[in-house]
Amino acid sequence: MSQAINGVGTIFQRWSGSAWAHIAEIKSIDGPNKTRDTIETTNLDTTGGYKTFIASFRDGGTVQLSMNFTRATYELMDDDFASEVLRNYEIVLPDSEVTSIEFEGLVTELGLSITTGDVVSAPVTIKVSGAPVMNSGSGSN
């Protein structure tokens, strides 16, 4: 039997300074998409015809949100976009362990998409600063 979970019930939150504030109308969350740089170490003694590498810096990546437009959430994300200060965000999954992923980030893109026959949406990109942290049983939702 699969232990996969459905994404319905996932919560996206922002730290307000005293508590986690739920960000409503999120349709999808993509990320954090972490990456790692490498440093090439190939030298004249390298054998086998393959380049060699060592690990370098890791990048926490980005988190992309697709939100239904509401004035309140758009203004909140716009405030974060205008801010020079890192904000704390949290993704809480609907699994039995209450898995959460916390990260600091900066809103780097805030859009508005208006099309005929569909809801007005607001795509958001958040650049993660530092390492995203996975927790279990946070109970923060």
Secondary structure, DSSP 8 states (H G I E B T S, - for coil): ------STT-EEEEE-SSSEEE---EEEEE----EEEEEE---TT--TT---EEEEEEE--EEEEEEE--HHHHHHHHHHHH-SS-EEEEEE--STT--EEEEEEEEEEE--B--TTS--EEEEEEEEEEEEEEESS----
